[in-house]
């Protein structure tokens, strides 16, 4: 049986009622629009980056589209739009950053403990240092001589800690069994804090700026001028002149004419040595 066409030939796509838009609260707006058109019509409006025809959401652009053609030759296009609204965002080209923080423990060498040589009372520790500096100072330790039963000499600090030289030189471990809390120990569980998050931007420079800062440090909660740690966590991250935040990872992908940038930042309470990790 032949098809009989009547009414509008639908040679160009017609927007259907019921458009839906959603904001994520950080500036990203996504929308879904449905069009109908004869299967022989033009699909140029589906091109990635084409602006939404609804004036209030014209800042959103085509991201992807799904097409279905029924038995009568009528095409239905379901089109996804995405864009940045300056209402919730930092600007019309940059969303606010969505951030997740994680605090946990990781195994580290006991020699890296902030209380290893000198009591770190400012960090809440009490008692005496783990190994100490003997009768000397941090700049010039002097450890007591210990004669070994099989011959030879080592030099002892607090809690059965042993060193190769009177001035320390090489740490040999905890070798006195009476100090059972330390005997044979080499590692401890150190707090480790990391932040991960993402943002969207229309500016390619924000992508390359973050990428180029991987492995570099910051003393504020900003990398490349973009807030990567929320203000309620802190805005200044330095310890004895050393930056405490390290940009550890950046990845990115495209959405319409947007870029999604995902990152990870690590926090070091002692700060990162600038001769090892360059400031941004």
C-alpha positions, -999 to 999 in steps of 0.1 A, spaced: 0 0 0 15 34 -10 21 60 16 -1 91 13 15 124 27 -7 152 39 -1 185 56 34 198 65 60 179 45 84 184 74 113 192 51 130 209 79 132 198 115 105 210 139 112 213 176 87 193 196 71 205 229 86 193 262 122 204 262 141 196 294 171 214 310 190 206 342 217 225 361 242 207 383 245 237 407 281 244 397 273 261 364 269 232 340 236 231 322 224 201 302 193 198 280 174 174 258 153 185 229 133 164 204 128 173 168 108 156 140 116 158 103 111 139 71 140 115 67 151 133 35 155 166 53 187 183 63 205 172 96 229 201 96 214 214 129 228 183 146 264 193 141 283 193 173 286 229 187 254 242 171 236 265 195 203 256 211 173 273 193 156 283 226 168 318 234 171 314 271 194 284 266 213 295 235 246 292 255 242 255 253 255 236 223 248 203 206 269 175 223 254 144 207 221 132 190 201 101 186 181 95 154 153 70 148 132 66 116 98 50 118 81 29 91 65 60 76 99 77 69 96 102 97 128 110 116 129 117 153 160 134 167 167 134 204 195 160 209 217 165 240 229 201 246 255 212 271 268 246 282 279 269 311 255 292 328 271 322 345 244 321 372 261 293 392 295 293 375 326 313 381 320 328 346 303 320 314 335 301 304 343 283 336 322 263 361 329 261 398 349 230 407 332 200 422 356 186 448 359 154 468 384 151 497 399 120 512 419 115 544 435 82 552 467 65 564 496 52 543 528 34 552 559 55 552 594 51 566 597 59 603 626 81 596 602 106 578 581 110 610 581 147 620 590 136 656 619 114 646 648 137 655 632 167 673 599 167 692 572 182 670 552 197 698 534 220 674 518 189 658 505 177 691 532 152 700 544 148 736 572 130 754 605 127 737 616 124 700 617 89 685 654 88 679 665 122 690 698 139 684 718 125 714 737 151 734 740 173 703 717 193 682 697 188 650 725 204 630 751 183 648 738 152 665 761 133 690 750 97 697 764 75 725 789 48 717 776 12 719 800 -18 717 786 -48 700 789 -83 716 805 -96 684 828 -67 681 824 -34 664 807 -2 674 774 15 667 759 47 681 726 48 700 699 73 703 665 72 719 644 40 721 672 17 709 678 35 677 712 28 662 734 49 638 766 43 619 785 73 631 785 94 663 770 122 642 744 98 628 752 94 591 732 62 583 703 50 604 707 13 611 673 6 627 659 -1 662 680 -29 677 672 -30 714 645 -55 724 636 -38 756 620 -10 735 594 -34 722 573 -6 706 601 2 683 622 -29 680 626 -40 644 601 -13 632 608 4 599 575 20 589 545 38 604 511 48 593 512 85 582 481 106 575 476 113 538 451 138 524 441 141 487 416 161 468 400 152 435 376 171 414 366 184 380 354 215 363 341 225 328 355 253 307 352 267 272 388 280 274 415 257 260 441 277 280 425 264 313 431 229 300 468 234 290 474 256 321 464 227 344 482 201 323 514 221 324 513 223 362 512 186 369 541 179 393 542 214 406 532 228 440 510 256 453 509 275 486 472 285 481 441 266 471 446 277 435 463 261 405 464 281 373 441 306 390 414 279 394 402 269 429 410 233 434 404 231 472 373 247 488 378 278 511 363 259 540 393 236 540 418 265 537 432 291 514 468 291 525 489 259 524 525 265 535 548 251 562 581 268 570 580 284 536 573 252 517 542 247 496 519 218 508 498 211 477 510 191 448 491 187 415 494 150 410 472 143 380 452 160 353 430 144 326 406 161 301 379 153 275 356 172 252 318 179 255 303 199 227 325 230 228 334 224 264 363 207 280 360 187 312 391 188 333 396 162 361 424 165 386 440 152 418 458 172 444 479 158 472 485 175 505 518 171 524 518 185 560 555 190 560 555 208 526 573 199 494 609 208 488 611 234 461 644 219 448 625 187 441 590 200 432 589 233 415 563 259 426 537 266 399 
